[in-house]
């Protein structure tokens, strides 16, 4: 099998199984009551302060209406706070609760382990090549999005 075919097989496998693995790991921990999609929304909200619903919707790649449904569930479960902006009452600001910050940190560690696994046995030059390949893939996704 040549390197092109091998890369094709690995990418297909990763795309088909990445969410399943993340879901299984998530379900086995302290955050069983949220989905992988919820966790990704928590990740986008982040810990850098409140963000508007419109900014978050753009970052997640969904409409504000779709994001509102997800936010309603995350508010009920105690992961996010929702409040109106003091400067413009039309703007809804979202931030993480303490529980949301714990989930965010868990997700950060999960991806840290993935990065460690990807880099295992590689020297710095190989890691630079891997990073360039991943950035090329990201650029392609950004173009077709």
C-alpha positions in Angstrom: 0.0 0.0 0.0 1.5 3.3 -1.0 1.5 6.4 1.2 -1.5 8.1 -0.6 -3.7 5.0 -0.1 -2.5 4.7 3.5 -3.3 8.3 4.3 -6.7 7.9 2.6 -7.5 4.9 4.8 -6.3 6.6 8.0 -8.3 9.8 7.3 -11.5 7.8 6.6 -11.0 5.9 9.8 -10.4 9.0 11.8 -13.4 10.9 10.4 -15.7 7.9 10.9 -14.6 7.1 14.5 -13.4 10.4 16.1 -16.8 11.4 17.4 -17.6 7.9 18.6 -14.4 7.8 20.7 -15.0 11.2 22.1 -18.6 10.3 22.9 -17.5 7.1 24.7 -14.9 8.9 26.7 -17.3 11.7 27.6 -20.0 9.2 28.7 -17.6 7.4 31.0 -16.7 10.6 32.9 -18.3 13.3 35.0 -20.1 14.9 32.1 -22.5 12.1 31.1 -25.5 14.5 30.8 -24.1 16.4 27.8 -23.4 15.4 24.2 -20.2 15.8 22.2 -21.9 18.7 20.4 -22.7 20.3 23.7 -19.0 19.9 24.7 -17.9 21.5 21.5 -20.2 24.5 22.2 -18.7 24.8 25.7 -15.3 24.7 24.0 -16.3 27.6 21.7 -17.7 29.6 24.6 -14.3 29.2 26.3 -13.0 30.9 29.4 -12.1 34.3 28.0 -15.2 36.1 29.1 -18.8 36.4 27.8 -19.5 36.1 24.1 -22.6 37.1 22.2 -24.9 34.5 20.7 -24.3 35.8 17.2 -20.5 35.5 17.6 -20.9 32.0 19.0 -23.3 30.9 16.3 -20.8 32.1 13.7 -17.9 30.2 15.4 -20.0 27.0 15.7 -21.3 27.4 12.2 -25.0 27.3 13.0 -27.9 29.9 13.1 -28.6 31.8 16.3 -32.0 29.9 16.5 -30.2 26.5 16.4 -27.7 27.7 19.0 -30.5 29.0 21.2 -31.9 25.4 21.5 -28.5 24.1 22.6 -28.0 27.0 25.0 -31.4 26.4 26.6 -30.2 22.8 27.5 -26.8 23.9 28.7 -28.4 26.6 30.9 -30.8 24.0 32.4 -27.9 21.6 33.0 -25.8 24.3 34.7 -23.0 24.7 32.2 -23.6 28.2 30.9 -24.9 31.5 32.0 -27.1 33.7 29.8 -27.5 37.4 30.4 -28.4 40.6 28.5 -25.7 43.1 27.7 -25.8 46.2 29.9 -24.8 48.3 26.8 -27.3 46.8 24.4 -30.3 44.9 25.9 -30.8 43.1 22.5 -27.5 41.3 22.8 -27.5 38.0 24.8 -24.1 37.2 26.4 -23.0 33.6 27.2 -20.4 32.6 29.7 -19.4 29.4 31.4 -20.5 28.5 34.9 -18.0 26.8 37.3 -19.4 23.5 36.0 -18.9 24.7 32.5 -15.3 25.6 33.2 -14.7 22.1 34.6 -16.1 20.6 31.4 -14.0 23.0 29.3 -10.9 21.9 31.1 -11.8 18.2 30.7 -12.2 18.7 27.0 -8.9 20.6 26.8 -7.1 17.7 28.5 -8.9 15.2 26.2 -7.5 16.9 23.1 -4.1 17.3 24.8 -4.0 13.5 25.1 -4.9 13.3 21.4 -2.1 15.7 20.4 0.4 13.7 22.6 -0.7 10.5 20.8 -0.2 12.1 17.4 3.2 13.4 18.2 4.5 10.2 19.9 7.8 9.0 18.4 8.1 12.1 16.2 11.0 14.6 16.3 10.4 18.4 16.0 10.8 18.4 12.2 8.2 15.7 11.8 5.8 17.6 14.1 6.3 20.7 12.0 5.3 18.7 8.9 2.3 17.2 10.6 1.2 20.7 11.7 1.6 22.0 8.2 -0.5 19.0 6.9 -3.2 19.7 9.4 -3.2 23.4 8.6 -3.6 22.5 4.9 -6.6 20.4 5.8 -8.1 23.2 7.9 -7.6 25.6 5.0 -9.4 23.2 2.7 -12.3 22.8 5.2 -12.5 26.6 5.5 -12.8 27.0 1.7 -15.6 24.4 1.3 -17.5 25.5 4.4 
